Amino acid sequence: MENKRKHLFINKPFQTNIITKFFGFFCFIYAIFLLVVFTLLNPLFEEISFLNLPPDHRLSVMVVNFNFYAFWIVIISFFALSCFVFIAALLLSHKIAGPVYSIKRTMKEIVSEGNLKEAQFREKDFFVDLKDQFNEFILYLKK
């Protein structure tokens, strides 16, 4: 069987559900990470502010720069990691939805054509045991 999918979504409701759950979990973990990091850094910034340093002092400039760059790093990394999470969830959902789609398509072809044929999965799809069991069943029916 060809190793490429022709459509981005095979089973849109299922795959959208998987991607949404992955993204929700990612947002939760990302928020906890940010909360921990900024909670740990907050006492340091408070101590620096108590020093009453002039605004052009190197330590004051460093804190201002950190706040500016930290904001952009958080935003950019969130979007970059979101893209990664979307692609990973899409690929994982393809490995689940693809075999189910293949079995359903094979069963429809058997019904419409009346010709018993074996199901084919892509090389790295999940549920290979389902394909083997289905193909065993087809061989049994052919006898």
N, C-alpha and C positions, 0 to 999 in steps of 0.2 A: 504494500500500500504506500502511496505517496506520503512523504514525511512532512508536508506543509498543510496547514489549515487554509481554507479559502475564505473564511469569515472570522472576524475578530471575536464574535460571540457565537458559540454553538448553541447554548441553552441560556438565553439572556437573563431570565429571572434567577436561575441558580447561580450563574456566574456573577451577576450584580450583587446578589446576597453575599457571596464569598468575599468579593472585593470590598463591600461595605463593612463587613465584619473585620477584615484585615486592617482596613483604614481606621476603624474605630479603636481597635486594639493598639495600633501604632500611635494614634493621637493620645491615648491614655498613657502609654509608656513615655512618650515624648514630654508630655506635661509633667509627669512625675520626675523625669530627669531634670527638666528645667527648674522645677520647684526645689529639688535637692541642691542643685548647683548654686542657684541664686540665694538660697537660704544659708548655704555654707559661706558664700562670699559676702553676704550682708554685714556680718560683724566686722570684717576687715574694712569695708568702706565706711562704716560708722566710726571706727577708730581713726581713720584718715581724716574724716570730716571734723573730728574733735581736735585735731592738731591745729586748726585755724591757719592753714598754710595759704599764702597768696595764690591767686588764680594762675599765675604764670610759673609756679613752682613745678618741678618735674613730676612729682608725685600727684599733684592736683591735675596736671595735664594728662597723666597716665590714666587716672580714674575717669576723666571725661572721655578720653579716647576709648577706653575699655567699654564704657556704656554705649557709645556710638557704634563701635564695631561689633559688640556682642549682640546688639539688636539686629544688625544686618546678617550676622552669621547665623543667628537663630532662624531668621526668615528664609534665607537661602538654603540652609541645610534642611529645613522643614519641607520646602518644595522639592529639593533634590531627593530626599528620602521618601517623600510621598510618591514620586515617580517610580522609584525602585519598588516600593510596596505594591503599587498598582500593577507593575509588570510581573512581579513575583506572584501576586494573587491571581492574575490572569493566566499565567502559565500553569500554575497549580490547578486552577479550575478547569483548564483545558484537558489536563491529564485525567480528570475525573469525568467531566461532561463528554469528552470525546468517545470513550468506550461505550457509555450509555447510548449516545447518539448512533454509534456504529451498530450496536446490537439492534436498536429500534429500526434503523434503516434496513438492515439485513432481514429482519422479520417482515417488514413491509414488502420488500422485494420478493420474499418467499410467498407471501399471501397473494400478491398481484401477479407474479409470473408462474407460480405453482412449481417452481424449480428450487429444490433444497440446495442451499449453498452455505459455506462456512463464513463466519464473521472474520473480519480483519481489523487489527488494531495497529496504531502507530508504534514505533519501536519502544518509546519510553512511557507509554500510557500505563496508568494503573489498572488494576483488576484483570491482569492477564489470566488469572485462574477462572474468571467469569467467561472469558473468550474460550478457554480450553474446555470448560464444562459445556458451553453452548455448542461448540463444534463437535464434542463427543455426542451430544444429544442429536445433532444433525446426522452424524454418521450412523447412529442407532436407528434413526428414522429411515435412512436410505436402505438399510438391510431388509 
